[in-house]
Amino acid sequence: MLKVATCQFAVAGDVARNRDTILGQIAEAAARGARLAHFPESALSGYAGVDLPGSDQFDWPALRAGMEAIAAAAARHCIWVVVGSAHRLSGAAKPHNSLYVVSDEGRIVDRYDKRFCTGVAGPEPTLDLCHYTPGDQATVFEVDGVRCGLLICYDYRFPELFRDLKRRGVELLLHSYHNARKDRETFEHGNLWKDVVPAVMMAAAAQNYFWISATNSTAEYSLWPSFFVQPDGLVTGRLGWHEPGVLVSEVRRDASIWDAPGTWRDRALEGRLHSGDVADDPRSRDRTCY
């Protein structure tokens, strides 16, 4: 059994403020028995284009010092930490939008770089692609024998990523978002995300037999609060709107949770898209007869 802390707070463009909140929630998660603390997209750095004007505003020395403090806290509390931040590249290249994986010994053991950044590429990029360089690698690691995978925000629109992680043996998906700092009109009248994001996470859990921790910034207006899903698609816990919180959930391998497509999933992953045996029958092959 693995206890996971899904942590949310109002991510800002202030690295010191973000760092202090992260450190406090790491301590709370550990005190409540969690072995892994999971934070939102851009939790340490803030989100370029939203929490601060652009990626040229990142304070790289402060971000390095912040990650060092987080790593020290992970070692001190003997807890794994997955935390969002920007990752600097060389020269004039735009940074990655990343999740750092910090072990319970205080070492960065891996990193996931958001693969699907929003916007249009080219000479005049838009949205995320104005500020970030996409990654192209999956990230999988183990905590106490549980195989974990990572995704970031807009990645959720691409089911191919979920299937790829399933092929890699992932049991727990840690999905970090930053669906926040929206205007009041969007929050009250155009908020499709409050329905769509949980629906996609529930479907992905049930289709792939994942446990899923979905965490979001709570900066007003946040479009949905963080939650946890078990492998049959049932949401087992949610945090409150627009308030910091730590949701501790259990990943239980021995749980008798129904895996509805489990009998045929391997065949589907291989491209055999039917159950049972097909009929060698002319009336089966003739698609125009009564």
N, C-alpha and C positions, 0 to 999 in steps of 0.2 A: 504494500500500500504506500502510495506517495501522496503527501499533502502539498497542495499547490495554493499559493496566495496570489489571487488576481487583484492587482493594486491600481487604484485610480486616484487622480488628483488633477487640479487645474494647471496643465502644462503651460508655461509662459516662456518669454524670451529671455528671462533672467536665470542664468545658469546656476548662480549661488542659491537662489530660492528653490529651483527644481532639485538641485543636489540635496539640500537640507530635508526637503519633503521625502525624497527617495530614501535617504538614510533613516529617517524616522519610520517609514513604512517597512523597510527591511527589518528593523529591530522589532516592530510589532508582529510581522509575519513569523519571525523566528520564535518569538515568545509564545505564539499560538501553535507552535509545532510544525510549521511549514518547512519543507525542505527545498522549495523553489519559490522565488518571488518574481512575478511577471508584471512588467510595466508597459505603459503605452508607447506608441510610435513617438519618436523625438522627445522622450520624457526628460532627458537631460539637456539637450541642446535647444529645445523649442523648434518649431516647424517653420522652415524658410518660406516666406510668402504669406504666412498667417500670423505666427507669433512674433516674427521679426521680418523686416522688409525683404531680405534675400540672403543667399548663402554667403555673400561677401561680408555679412555682419557676424558670422560665427567667430567667437573668441576661442581660438584653438588652444592657447595655453590654459584657459579656464576649463575647457572641456577635458583636456588631458588630466588636469588636477582633479576634476570631478570624478572621472572614471577611476583614478587611483584611490580616491576616498571610498567609492562604491566597492571596489575590489577589496580594500582593507576591511570594510564592514562585512562583506560576504565571508571573509576568513574569520573574522572575530565572532560572528554569529553562526558560523558553520552552515551556511545556506547558499544554494545556487541562486544566481540573479540573471534575469534576461531583461535588458534595459535598452530603450530606444535612444539613439543619438545620431549625430552626423559623423561621418568618417571621412577625414581629409585625404584627398588624392594628391598626386604630384603636380607641380607647376600650376597652370591655370585651369586644370580639369575641375569640373564641378564635383562636389563630394557625393558620396553614397548616403542614402537614407537607410540607416542600419539598425540592427539589433545585436548588441554585444552579449555573448554568453560568458558569464563569469562563474567559475567553479567555487565550491565551498572551501577551497584552499586559497581563494583570492586571485586566481589566474584567469586571464582572458583565454578561453580554450577554443573559441570559434566566433564567427560573426556571420549574420545574414544581411545581405544587401537587397533592398526592395527591388524586385524584378520588373514589375509593371508600375511605372510612374505615370501619373495622369498627364494628358496633354498630347500635343502633336510635335514630333521631332522635326529637325531641319534647320535652316539658317535662322529662322525666327521661331524658336520653340515656345510652347505655351504651358501654363499650369506648372505641375511638378518639374517638367523637363526644362523649365527656365532655371531651376535651382539645383537639380540633382542629376547624377549619372546613374542609370539603372544597373543592377547587378545581373548575373546570369547563372548563379549556382544555387542549388538546394543546400540547406544546412540541417544536419541530423546529428544528434548527440544523445547520450544516455545519462540519466540521473537515477541512481539506485535501481538499475536494471530496466527502467522504463525508457523506451525509445521516444525521443521528442523531436518535433519538427517546428519550423518557424515560417510565418508569413506576415506581411505587413499590408494593412488597409486594402487598397485597390486590387491587390493580388486576389482578393476574395471573389472577384468577378470572373476568374479563370479556373473552371473546375479541373482543367488539366493539371494544375498545380496540386490540388488535393489528391488526385489519382497517382501522381508521381510520388508524393510522400507516402501514400499507402503502399506502393510497390517497394519503397525503401524500408518498410516495416514500422512506420511511425504509429505509436499508440496514443500519444498526447500531442495535440497541436496547440501551440502558443501563438495566437493571432493578435497583433498589436495594431491599434487604430488611432487616428486623430481626426475624428468627425466632430469638430468643436469650433468655437468662436464664429458661429453662424449668426446672421441677423435674426431679429425677433420674428419677422415675417416668415422666413424659411422655417424657423423652429415651430411656429404655431400653425402654419397653413401649407407648407411645402415639404414637410419632413417625411419623405418616403423611407429614409434610412432607419427610422425607429422600428419599422416593420420588416424591411428587406434584409438588413444585416442579421438580426436574429433568425429569420427564416432560412437564409443561406447557411448560417452556422449550424442550425439544427439539421438541415438536409445533409450537409457535408458530414456531420457526425454520424448520422444514421446510414448514409451510403457507404462510408468508409470504416465504420466502427472505430472512430476516434473519440477520445475525450477532448474537449476544446475549452481553453481559457481565452475569452475575448475581452480585451481591456481597451478603454477609451479615455481620452482626456475629458475632464469635467468642466473645462473653461466655458462659461456661458457665451452663446447657447450651445450646449452639447446636445447632439442629436439622439443619443441613447446611452444608458448607463451600462457598466461592465457586467458580464454574466459568465456562467459556466454551464457546459452542456455535457451530458453523459452519452455513451455511444449509441443509444437507441434514439437520440434526438431530443430527449427530455431536458429542459433547462432546470438545473438543480438549485440555482441560487442567482440572485441579482443584487447589485448595489443600488444606492439611491441616486436620483438625478442631482447633478450640480453640487456634489459634496464629496470630499475625499473619503476613501474607504478601502478596507482590505477584506476580501472575500476568501475564506479558506475552504477548499474543497478537497475531497479524497478521490484519487485514482485507484480503483480496486480491481486488480486483475482477477480475483476470485469471485467477482460479482456476477450473479446470474442475470445479466442484462441481455435481452433478446437481440440477436443479430439477424434481422429479417432477411437480408440478401446474402447472408454468410455462406449458404450452401453453394451458391453459384457465382460468387464474386470472383474467384480465381479464374474461372472460365471467361467471365466478362472482361477481366483485365488482359486476357490472352487474345481477345477479339472474337470469342465464340459467344455471340449475343443471343443466346436462347438457353432455356433449361431443358433437361431431359433429352430424348432422342428425336430427331426429325423423322418424318415419314417419307419413305420411298414409295410414293403413291402419285399416279398421274393426276388425280383429283386435287392433290396438294399442290402440284406444280402448275396446274392450270389456274391462273389467277382471274379468269373471266367467266368461269362457269358458275351456275347455281348449285 
